[in-house]
Amino acid sequence: MNPPSIRFVIPYFGRWPFWMRFFLEGCRRNPDIDWLLFTDCGIPENAPENVRFIELSFAAYCQWVSARLGINFHPEQAYKLCDIKPALGYIHADELEGVDFWAFGDIDVIYGDLRRYFTAERLAKKDLFATHHRRISGHLCLLRNTARMREAFMRIPHWQQRYANPMHQALDEGAFSRVFIRHKNWPESLRLFLARFNVWSRRSEFVESHSTFTLLADGRRVVAKRWFLQEGRLTNSDMGDTELPYLHFLVWKNERWTAHLPDGLLGPKELAFSSSWEVSEAGWRKSDL
């Protein structure tokens, strides 16, 4: 039996980031998952067959969103697109026909073996899969491709006005999380007890995947110093041999990499295509494991 099909939907406008080839190679290593990107950045060289690009302007895409949602969606900054991530399944329902699960996410990530994490057995049990313990992560979230889940974003209070507001409001991680998980700061035992009576909670999974920070036993959040790709297995320096589904390098991107030239961070050009490498705040290097 074939595993459930998964399609990522990612609108991205402006300019591809310098690490784009590492993102695309992560997609290529997951050949039975596909990605649909809406963009004005052009089609990268040697893009994998499982990544499809639909080229259009940012203005044209905003008009598409406006028509589909019945709102006036014309922000000046493409960052506002983060707010509408939970609505992408509804906006692009035609492009998701016949797909079992759709996903939203970012491109400042490197994928490991996603199927090893999102197994068929796991996907059979829930309708939404978040990769943080108590909130939805905007960098990767899977949803079952049903009308109910495509329209779940409509449970965000005043979603029309908040989507039409040109200011970014982090609705993908804040307001959308509260549809599925309530009282996240309450004691865990009490929160889980109450979640039994919320059908949206019962049909969702919130499990920390340690993609951005590693959560230590004492509750501290730390950034792993190094991540390793070895023959498709993604691990980091804090969690030993524990295989992780993906790396989200938000901290390095915002705090370290802005001070360096991209060429000094990427390593040899062929490194992205190799089966093994490591990455840290100093960029990508050949693995010494």
N, C-alpha and C positions, 0 to 999 in steps of 0.2 A: 504494500500500500504506500502510495506517495505521501510524503509529509505535507501538512497544510501549507498552502502557498502564502508568501509574504511579499508585500510591495511597499517600499518606502516612498513617500511623496515629500519632496523638498523643493520649495521655491527659493532661489538664491539669485540676487541681482547685484551688479557692481563689477567686481573683479575677483577671479578665482584666487584663493590664498596660495601662498608659496608652497605649502605642503600638499597641494591637491593630488599629486601623483601617489602619495602614500594613502590618502583616503581612497582613491580609485582602486589601488591594488588590494586594499582591504575588501572592497566590494567584489573584486575579481575572485578572491579566495573563498567567496560564498556564492558559488555559481547557481545554486537553486533558490536564491533570493534575488529580487530585482529592485532597482531604484528608478524613480521617475523624477527628473529634475527640470524645473521651469526656470529659464535663465536668459540673461542677455550677455553672458560672459563668453560666449562662443563654445564650441565643442572641443574639449581637450584632445590632444594627440593620443592615439592608442587607447582610447577609452574601452573598458570592458563591454562585452556584448550584453551583459545583464544590467547596464546602466543606459537609460534612454534620456535624451535631452529634447525638450520642446523649447524652441527659441522664440522669444517675444520680448517686447520692452516691458519695463517695470510699470509704465502707465497702462499698457494693454492688460497686463496681469491684474492690476488693481481694478480695472473695469470689469474683468471676468469675475473677480471676487464680489464686486458691487452687485452685478447682475444676479449672481447665484444666491447671495445672501439677502438681497433686497434692501441694501443699505448703501450709504454714500461712503465708499472706502477709497480714499485718495490721500494717503499719508505722504509726506515729503521724504521720509526716511524709510529705507527698506527694512530697518530693524523692527518696525511695527509688525512685520510679517510673523514675528514670534508669537504675537497675541492670537493669531488665527490658526496656529498649528492644530488645536483640537477640532477645528472645523474643516480641515483639509479633506477628510473622508467624505464629507457632505459636498464640498465644493467640487471635488473631483470624482464623484460617484461613478460617472461614466467611464473614467479611466481605471476604475477599480472593479469593474464588473467581472465576476467569476473568480475573484481573489478571496482567499479565506480570511487573511488578516492584512490590515494596512498599518503603516507605522509613520510617525513623524519623527524628525530628528534634526541634527546639525551636521556640518561637515568639518568641525574641528574635533574629529574623532578618528580613531584607528580601530577597525574591527578585528576581532579574533575569530574564532569559530562560533558563529551565532547559532548554528543548528545544534551544537553541543550544549548550549545553554537553553535555547528555546526549543526543547524537544517536543515531539508530537504528543507525548504523554502530558507534558506540562501545559501545552496549549489547549488540550482538551478540557481542562478543568475551569478555566476562567475566561472572561471577556476582555479584560484590560491587564496589561503587564507593565508595571512601573519598575524602574531600576534603582529607585531609592526607597528607604525604609518607610518614610512618612510623607512623601510627596511625589508627585509626578515629575519626572526629569524631562526638560525640554529637549535634551540632546538625544533621547531615545525613549520611545513609548510605543507599545504595540496594542492594537485594538482589533477585536473581532469585526469583520466586515458585515455588520447587520445594520438595518435601519436604526435600531435602538442606539447602537454605539456611534453611528455616524452623526446622530442628532443629539448625543449626550451633551455637547457643548451648549445647547440651547437651555440647559438647566443653570448656566451661569447667570446670576441676577443681572438684568439690564444688559444682556450681551449685545444687543443691537447698538445701543448708545456707546458702549465701551469699545466695541470694534470700530465704530465710526469715528471715535475720538482719535485724532492723529497721534496723540502721545502714547508711547509704549507703557503698558501697565502690568507686564509679566503675568498675563492671564493664563498662559499655558501651564505654568507651574504653581500659581497661587489659587486663583478662582477655580480652575478646572480640577485641581487636586481635591478641593472641598466638596465636589460632587460625589467623590468616592470615599474619602476618608475624613472623618470628623474628629474633633477634640484631639488633635494630634499631640498636644502638649500635656494631655492628661496622663496619669499613671498607665503603663502599658496594659496591665491586666484589666483595668476598668475600660479602657478604650476598646480593647479587643472584645470584651463582653458586649458592649453596646453595638459594636459593628455587626454582631450576629443578627441584629434586628433591622439592618439596612441592606436591602437587596443590592444596592450599588457597591457596597463594601464586600458583601459575600461573593460577588462575581468579579472581584478585582484582586490582583496580587501586588503587594508592595514589598519587594525584597531588595536589600542593598547589594548592588553589584560591584561596589568599590571602584567605579570607573573614574571618578574625579579625585576623591579622597579615600584613604583607607581608614575605616573605623576600627580603632583598637579596642581591646577588651575593657579598658578603663574609660571608654567613651570619647577619647580624644580623636580628632580628625587630623590626619597627617597626609601630606603629599608624598607618595612613594618617590624615592630618588631616581629610580630607573625602572623602565619597562622593557620586556624582552619578547620578541617574536621568534619562536623556534619551530619551524615546520608547521606553521599555522596555529601553534599554541601560544596564547598571550598570557604572560605572567608579570609580576612585578617584584621589586626587591624587598617588599614588606610582607608578602604573603606566600613566600616559598614556592612550592609547586602548584599552588591553587590556580587553576585555569580560569581566566576572567573573559567576559564576552567582548569588552571593548574598552578603550582608553579615551577619556575626554580630557584634553590637555588645556583646559581653561586657564589654570593658574600660570603655567609656563607662558602661554600666549599673551596674557595680560601683563604679567609682572617681569618676565625675563626676556622673551623673544623680541620685544619692541626695541631693545637696545642693540640688536645684532643684525647684520646683513643676512638675508635669507640664504645666500649661497654658503655661508659659513655654518649654517644649521642643518643643511640637507645631506651632507656627506657626498660620496661619489654618486653620480647620476644613476648608475645601475643599481644602487643599494635598494631603492624602492621595489625593484623587481625580484630581489633575492628572497630566499625562504627564511632567512634569519637576520635580525638586526636588533639593536637596542636604541632606546631614545630616553633622553633626560632633558634637564633645562639647558644643557649644552647642545641639544639637537640630536640628530640621528648619527649613529656610528655602527661599524661592524661589531657584531656581538663577540665578546670574549669568553662566552660560556662554552 
